[in-house]
Amino acid sequence: MILHFLPMKASSLTLFLALVFSLSVQAQNGAPLAKVADDFQDRLDTATKQLAETRKKIEAEKVPMTKQLNELDDQIIEARKEYDRVLRISDSRTLDITNLKAQIKAKEDQTNYVSNILDEFIRNFETRIHISEAQRYGDLITDKKNAAANGNLSVQDKLQARLDVLNLAMDRLEESVGGVIFDGSAVEGKSGVVSKGEFLVLGPLAFFAGEDGKHMGLADLRLGSNEPAILTLPEATEPENIRTTIAAGEGRLPIDATRGSAFKVEETKMTIKDEFLKGGPVMWPIGILGAVAMLIGLVKWMQLIRVKRPSYKQVTELLAHLDAGRTQQAEAMVKKVGGPVGKMLAATVKHYTDPASMMEESMFERVLDARTKLNSYIPFIKIAAAVEPLLGLLGTVTGMINTFKLITVFGTSDASTFSSGISEALLTTEWGLITAIPCLLMAAYLARLARAAMDDMEKLGVRIMNHRNAKDAGGSPPSAFASVKPAPQPSPEPEPLGLRPITAPAV
């Protein structure tokens, strides 16, 4: 049997192999080939029939399955479209959420910025309101500040608390323009007595009138006090108008254009006694030394201005009496002159008939004696003028040391504490200079007066010696105050020494 292998599907191939296997088995078993062929034919017909039925069934089922597959494909397409739409929506909403978060962050930043601005405004407002208004607004401002810092409140409530303070400031501004009156208490500046009354706040100024009718004036801040202080006004400003204006709601008020600065400057002024006591222990030697030097200078000035100097006519008359031998009249004239010049002229009268050298030495002795007396105590004034600034510097150094000790202990939180200590330490330097400068000027002036008196005595002595030498030489006396060298004496007596220039000792 010749088998032709034709292209066939897998099922036909399987059937063919089964047929071959069946033939081979039957051949081995001795079955006839014709029977096998019939049997195979039957099976083939059956298989063909089944195949046909199967194909028909497949054809019958293929259309609805294709239709169902198409429907499923359409559903998949629709599902993909829906997925893309949902994805786009999701992306859009994600973008919107991101934008909303950015807007929320921007709003939070704006809220924080506004809150910080309001907090700064509250701090400035609290420090810039008048001290008298602290009694009126202090508790309310404190409550709003505590609410703004309360972590249990919402952001809106915190912001509203800050805005309440802003509204309060606006209301206060409107009220203060026309003036506002409210009750309160103030401290009398000098006695420290607390007095109850009414305040009138008008712009930047505040006035107070006590219930007792005694305490009234401007109200202002005093260092170291939490209560407003009453600044007493002069009578010329009519302070009683404050009470009348507060009672009637209108009237005339005294205005302080300096807004309290004039009172503060007045408070910083100190009397000589206050400065002396605040300067410390070094002020005592400065004051005592300066007072003694000034007293000595005054006495010395009176002594020097009382030194009499004879006129040219009186000296000429005196020499005429001496030349004529009228000693008594000359002595009477000398007594009228008095002082160191009178003593020198008295020595001249006494030794006029003696040798010229003896008269010269006697006059020179009186000049030396006058120099000592005229220059006495002037060196002390010069020494005081030199020592006073050193004492002032000593007081400043010790005061600065004490001030820095206080800074070491208490710190520099309050600048007024150590600034006042420095100013007090500088008082000693101030008073050292105040006392030294007059002493220096007085010493120079007194030394000039003493030197002028000495110069006049020297000129007078030169004139007298020139007159005597000219007389002894037999010539005419020289003119007054002529500076002529003494002529040599014809006698064997030693040549006169002449009056030596007298200079005050250097100090």
KALINTA-V977758 format. One record per residue. N is the residue number from 1. RES is the residue in three letters. OMEGA is omega in whole degrees, 0 to 359 (* if undefined). Layout:
# KALINTA-V977758
n=N res=RES omega=OMEGA
n=N res=RES omega=OMEGA
This chain:
# KALINTA-V977758
n=1 res=MET omega=182
n=2 res=ILE omega=181
n=3 res=LEU omega=178
n=4 res=HIS omega=178
n=5 res=PHE omega=178
n=6 res=LEU omega=176
n=7 res=PRO omega=182
n=8 res=MET omega=180
n=9 res=LYS omega=183
n=10 res=ALA omega=181
n=11 res=SER omega=178
n=12 res=SER omega=178
n=13 res=LEU omega=180
n=14 res=THR omega=179
n=15 res=LEU omega=179
n=16 res=PHE omega=180
n=17 res=LEU omega=178
n=18 res=ALA omega=179
n=19 res=LEU omega=179
n=20 res=VAL omega=181
n=21 res=PHE omega=180
n=22 res=SER omega=178
n=23 res=LEU omega=181
n=24 res=SER omega=180
n=25 res=VAL omega=181
n=26 res=GLN omega=178
n=27 res=ALA omega=179
n=28 res=GLN omega=180
n=29 res=ASN omega=177
n=30 res=GLY omega=180
n=31 res=ALA omega=181
n=32 res=PRO omega=183
n=33 res=LEU omega=181
n=34 res=ALA omega=178
n=35 res=LYS omega=179
n=36 res=VAL omega=180
n=37 res=ALA omega=178
n=38 res=ASP omega=180
n=39 res=ASP omega=179
n=40 res=PHE omega=181
n=41 res=GLN omega=178
n=42 res=ASP omega=180
n=43 res=ARG omega=180
n=44 res=LEU omega=179
n=45 res=ASP omega=180
n=46 res=THR omega=181
n=47 res=ALA omega=180
n=48 res=THR omega=179
n=49 res=LYS omega=178
n=50 res=GLN omega=180
n=51 res=LEU omega=180
n=52 res=ALA omega=178
n=53 res=GLU omega=181
n=54 res=THR omega=179
n=55 res=ARG omega=179
n=56 res=LYS omega=179
n=57 res=LYS omega=179
n=58 res=ILE omega=179
n=59 res=GLU omega=180
n=60 res=ALA omega=182
n=61 res=GLU omega=186
n=62 res=LYS omega=182
n=63 res=VAL omega=179
n=64 res=PRO omega=180
n=65 res=MET omega=177
n=66 res=THR omega=178
n=67 res=LYS omega=179
n=68 res=GLN omega=180
n=69 res=LEU omega=177
n=70 res=ASN omega=178
n=71 res=GLU omega=178
n=72 res=LEU omega=176
n=73 res=ASP omega=178
n=74 res=ASP omega=178
n=75 res=GLN omega=178
n=76 res=ILE omega=179
n=77 res=ILE omega=179
n=78 res=GLU omega=179
n=79 res=ALA omega=178
n=80 res=ARG omega=177
n=81 res=LYS omega=179
n=82 res=GLU omega=178
n=83 res=TYR omega=178
n=84 res=ASP omega=179
n=85 res=ARG omega=178
n=86 res=VAL omega=179
n=87 res=LEU omega=178
n=88 res=ARG omega=178
n=89 res=ILE omega=180
n=90 res=SER omega=178
n=91 res=ASP omega=179
n=92 res=SER omega=179
n=93 res=ARG omega=175
n=94 res=THR omega=177
n=95 res=LEU omega=178
n=96 res=ASP omega=179
n=97 res=ILE omega=178
n=98 res=THR omega=178
n=99 res=ASN omega=178
n=100 res=LEU omega=177
n=101 res=LYS omega=178
n=102 res=ALA omega=178
n=103 res=GLN omega=178
n=104 res=ILE omega=179
n=105 res=LYS omega=179
n=106 res=ALA omega=179
n=107 res=LYS omega=178
n=108 res=GLU omega=177
n=109 res=ASP omega=178
n=110 res=GLN omega=179
n=111 res=THR omega=178
n=112 res=ASN omega=179
n=113 res=TYR omega=178
n=114 res=VAL omega=179
n=115 res=SER omega=179
n=116 res=ASN omega=178
n=117 res=ILE omega=179
n=118 res=LEU omega=177
n=119 res=ASP omega=177
n=120 res=GLU omega=177
n=121 res=PHE omega=180
n=122 res=ILE omega=179
n=123 res=ARG omega=179
n=124 res=ASN omega=180
n=125 res=PHE omega=181
n=126 res=GLU omega=181
n=127 res=THR omega=184
n=128 res=ARG omega=175
n=129 res=ILE omega=181
n=130 res=HIS omega=182
n=131 res=ILE omega=178
n=132 res=SER omega=181
n=133 res=GLU omega=177
n=134 res=ALA omega=177
n=135 res=GLN omega=183
n=136 res=ARG omega=186
n=137 res=TYR omega=189
n=138 res=GLY omega=182
n=139 res=ASP omega=180
n=140 res=LEU omega=179
n=141 res=ILE omega=179
n=142 res=THR omega=179
n=143 res=ASP omega=180
n=144 res=LYS omega=177
n=145 res=LYS omega=178
n=146 res=ASN omega=178
n=147 res=ALA omega=180
n=148 res=ALA omega=180
n=149 res=ALA omega=181
n=150 res=ASN omega=181
n=151 res=GLY omega=181
n=152 res=ASN omega=181
n=153 res=LEU omega=178
n=154 res=SER omega=180
n=155 res=VAL omega=180
n=156 res=GLN omega=180
n=157 res=ASP omega=178
n=158 res=LYS omega=179
n=159 res=LEU omega=179
n=160 res=GLN omega=177
n=161 res=ALA omega=178
n=162 res=ARG omega=179
n=163 res=LEU omega=177
n=164 res=ASP omega=177
n=165 res=VAL omega=178
n=166 res=LEU omega=177
n=167 res=ASN omega=177
n=168 res=LEU omega=179
n=169 res=ALA omega=178
n=170 res=MET omega=178
n=171 res=ASP omega=178
n=172 res=ARG omega=180
n=173 res=LEU omega=179
n=174 res=GLU omega=181
n=175 res=GLU omega=185
n=176 res=SER omega=179
n=177 res=VAL omega=179
n=178 res=GLY omega=181
n=179 res=GLY omega=179
n=180 res=VAL omega=182
n=181 res=ILE omega=178
n=182 res=PHE omega=182
n=183 res=ASP omega=178
n=184 res=GLY omega=179
n=185 res=SER omega=180
n=186 res=ALA omega=182
n=187 res=VAL omega=176
n=188 res=GLU omega=192
n=189 res=GLY omega=187
n=190 res=LYS omega=184
n=191 res=SER omega=182
n=192 res=GLY omega=180
n=193 res=VAL omega=178
n=194 res=VAL omega=182
n=195 res=SER omega=177
n=196 res=LYS omega=181
n=197 res=GLY omega=182
n=198 res=GLU omega=177
n=199 res=PHE omega=171
n=200 res=LEU omega=180
n=201 res=VAL omega=181
n=202 res=LEU omega=184
n=203 res=GLY omega=180
n=204 res=PRO omega=183
n=205 res=LEU omega=177
n=206 res=ALA omega=179
n=207 res=PHE omega=182
n=208 res=PHE omega=174
n=209 res=ALA omega=182
n=210 res=GLY omega=179
n=211 res=GLU omega=182
n=212 res=ASP omega=180
n=213 res=GLY omega=182
n=214 res=LYS omega=185
n=215 res=HIS omega=176
n=216 res=MET omega=181
n=217 res=GLY omega=177
n=218 res=LEU omega=177
n=219 res=ALA omega=182
n=220 res=ASP omega=182
n=221 res=LEU omega=174
n=222 res=ARG omega=183
n=223 res=LEU omega=178
n=224 res=GLY omega=181
n=225 res=SER omega=178
n=226 res=ASN omega=179
n=227 res=GLU omega=176
n=228 res=PRO omega=180
n=229 res=ALA omega=180
n=230 res=ILE omega=177
n=231 res=LEU omega=183
n=232 res=THR omega=181
n=233 res=LEU omega=176
n=234 res=PRO omega=180
n=235 res=GLU omega=182
n=236 res=ALA omega=181
n=237 res=THR omega=179
n=238 res=GLU omega=182
n=239 res=PRO omega=179
n=240 res=GLU omega=177
n=241 res=ASN omega=180
n=242 res=ILE omega=179
n=243 res=ARG omega=180
n=244 res=THR omega=181
n=245 res=THR omega=179
n=246 res=ILE omega=181
n=247 res=ALA omega=184
n=248 res=ALA omega=183
n=249 res=GLY omega=177
n=250 res=GLU omega=180
n=251 res=GLY omega=180
n=252 res=ARG omega=182
n=253 res=LEU omega=173
n=254 res=PRO omega=184
n=255 res=ILE omega=174
n=256 res=ASP omega=183
n=257 res=ALA omega=181
n=258 res=THR omega=179
n=259 res=ARG omega=176
n=260 res=GLY omega=181
n=261 res=SER omega=180
n=262 res=ALA omega=178
n=263 res=PHE omega=179
n=264 res=LYS omega=177
n=265 res=VAL omega=180
n=266 res=GLU omega=179
n=267 res=GLU omega=180
n=268 res=THR omega=179
n=269 res=LYS omega=180
n=270 res=MET omega=174
n=271 res=THR omega=179
n=272 res=ILE omega=179
n=273 res=LYS omega=180
n=274 res=ASP omega=179
n=275 res=GLU omega=181
n=276 res=PHE omega=181
n=277 res=LEU omega=180
n=278 res=LYS omega=182
n=279 res=GLY omega=179
n=280 res=GLY omega=185
n=281 res=PRO omega=182
n=282 res=VAL omega=179
n=283 res=MET omega=182
n=284 res=TRP omega=176
n=285 res=PRO omega=177
n=286 res=ILE omega=181
n=287 res=GLY omega=182
n=288 res=ILE omega=181
n=289 res=LEU omega=179
n=290 res=GLY omega=179
n=291 res=ALA omega=179
n=292 res=VAL omega=181
n=293 res=ALA omega=178
n=294 res=MET omega=178
n=295 res=LEU omega=178
n=296 res=ILE omega=179
n=297 res=GLY omega=179
n=298 res=LEU omega=178
n=299 res=VAL omega=181
n=300 res=LYS omega=178
n=301 res=TRP omega=178
n=302 res=MET omega=179
n=303 res=GLN omega=184
n=304 res=LEU omega=180
n=305 res=ILE omega=179
n=306 res=ARG omega=177
n=307 res=VAL omega=183
n=308 res=LYS omega=178
n=309 res=ARG omega=181
n=310 res=PRO omega=178
n=311 res=SER omega=179
n=312 res=TYR omega=180
n=313 res=LYS omega=179
n=314 res=GLN omega=179
n=315 res=VAL omega=178
n=316 res=THR omega=178
n=317 res=GLU omega=179
n=318 res=LEU omega=180
n=319 res=LEU omega=177
n=320 res=ALA omega=177
n=321 res=HIS omega=182
n=322 res=LEU omega=180
n=323 res=ASP omega=181
n=324 res=ALA omega=179
n=325 res=GLY omega=179
n=326 res=ARG omega=186
n=327 res=THR omega=183
n=328 res=GLN omega=178
n=329 res=GLN omega=178
n=330 res=ALA omega=179
n=331 res=GLU omega=178
n=332 res=ALA omega=178
n=333 res=MET omega=181
n=334 res=VAL omega=180
n=335 res=LYS omega=178
n=336 res=LYS omega=180
n=337 res=VAL omega=179
n=338 res=GLY omega=178
n=339 res=GLY omega=181
n=340 res=PRO omega=178
n=341 res=VAL omega=177
n=342 res=GLY omega=178
n=343 res=LYS omega=178
n=344 res=MET omega=178
n=345 res=LEU omega=177
n=346 res=ALA omega=175
n=347 res=ALA omega=178
n=348 res=THR omega=180
n=349 res=VAL omega=183
n=350 res=LYS omega=185
n=351 res=HIS omega=182
n=352 res=TYR omega=180
n=353 res=THR omega=178
n=354 res=ASP omega=177
n=355 res=PRO omega=184
n=356 res=ALA omega=181
n=357 res=SER omega=179
n=358 res=MET omega=178
n=359 res=MET omega=180
n=360 res=GLU omega=180
n=361 res=GLU omega=178
n=362 res=SER omega=177
n=363 res=MET omega=180
n=364 res=PHE omega=177
n=365 res=GLU omega=178
n=366 res=ARG omega=177
n=367 res=VAL omega=178
n=368 res=LEU omega=178
n=369 res=ASP omega=178
n=370 res=ALA omega=179
n=371 res=ARG omega=181
n=372 res=THR omega=182
n=373 res=LYS omega=182
n=374 res=LEU omega=181
n=375 res=ASN omega=181
n=376 res=SER omega=177
n=377 res=TYR omega=176
n=378 res=ILE omega=175
n=379 res=PRO omega=178
n=380 res=PHE omega=179
n=381 res=ILE omega=178
n=382 res=LYS omega=178
n=383 res=ILE omega=178
n=384 res=ALA omega=179
n=385 res=ALA omega=179
n=386 res=ALA omega=185
n=387 res=VAL omega=184
n=388 res=GLU omega=178
n=389 res=PRO omega=179
n=390 res=LEU omega=176
n=391 res=LEU omega=177
n=392 res=GLY omega=177
n=393 res=LEU omega=177
n=394 res=LEU omega=178
n=395 res=GLY omega=179
n=396 res=THR omega=181
n=397 res=VAL omega=179
n=398 res=THR omega=178
n=399 res=GLY omega=178
n=400 res=MET omega=178
n=401 res=ILE omega=179
n=402 res=ASN omega=179
n=403 res=THR omega=180
n=404 res=PHE omega=173
n=405 res=LYS omega=177
n=406 res=LEU omega=177
n=407 res=ILE omega=179
n=408 res=THR omega=183
n=409 res=VAL omega=188
n=410 res=PHE omega=180
n=411 res=GLY omega=184
n=412 res=THR omega=181
n=413 res=SER omega=179
n=414 res=ASP omega=183
n=415 res=ALA omega=182
n=416 res=SER omega=182
n=417 res=THR omega=183
n=418 res=PHE omega=176
n=419 res=SER omega=176
n=420 res=SER omega=177
n=421 res=GLY omega=178
n=422 res=ILE omega=180
n=423 res=SER omega=177
n=424 res=GLU omega=179
n=425 res=ALA omega=180
n=426 res=LEU omega=179
n=427 res=LEU omega=181
n=428 res=THR omega=176
n=429 res=THR omega=179
n=430 res=GLU omega=183
n=431 res=TRP omega=173
n=432 res=GLY omega=178
n=433 res=LEU omega=180
n=434 res=ILE omega=180
n=435 res=THR omega=184
n=436 res=ALA omega=184
n=437 res=ILE omega=177
n=438 res=PRO omega=179
n=439 res=CYS omega=180
n=440 res=LEU omega=179
n=441 res=LEU omega=180
n=442 res=MET omega=179
n=443 res=ALA omega=178
n=444 res=ALA omega=181
n=445 res=TYR omega=180
n=446 res=LEU omega=177
n=447 res=ALA omega=177
n=448 res=ARG omega=177
n=449 res=LEU omega=179
n=450 res=ALA omega=180
n=451 res=ARG omega=178
n=452 res=ALA omega=178
n=453 res=ALA omega=179
n=454 res=MET omega=179
n=455 res=ASP omega=178
n=456 res=ASP omega=178
n=457 res=MET omega=179
n=458 res=GLU omega=178
n=459 res=LYS omega=179
n=460 res=LEU omega=178
n=461 res=GLY omega=178
n=462 res=VAL omega=180
n=463 res=ARG omega=180
n=464 res=ILE omega=181
n=465 res=MET omega=177
n=466 res=ASN omega=177
n=467 res=HIS omega=180
n=468 res=ARG omega=181
n=469 res=ASN omega=178
n=470 res=ALA omega=179
n=471 res=LYS omega=180
n=472 res=ASP omega=180
n=473 res=ALA omega=178
n=474 res=GLY omega=179
n=475 res=GLY omega=178
n=476 res=SER omega=181
n=477 res=PRO omega=178
n=478 res=PRO omega=179
n=479 res=SER omega=185
n=480 res=ALA omega=175
n=481 res=PHE omega=178
n=482 res=ALA omega=179
n=483 res=SER omega=183
n=484 res=VAL omega=177
n=485 res=LYS omega=179
n=486 res=PRO omega=179
n=487 res=ALA omega=179
n=488 res=PRO omega=182
n=489 res=GLN omega=178
n=490 res=PRO omega=181
n=491 res=SER omega=180
n=492 res=PRO omega=180
n=493 res=GLU omega=181
n=494 res=PRO omega=181
n=495 res=GLU omega=182
n=496 res=PRO omega=183
n=497 res=LEU omega=184
n=498 res=GLY omega=179
n=499 res=LEU omega=181
n=500 res=ARG omega=175
n=501 res=PRO omega=183
n=502 res=ILE omega=178
n=503 res=THR omega=178
n=504 res=ALA omega=180
n=505 res=PRO omega=179
n=506 res=ALA omega=180
n=507 res=VAL omega=*
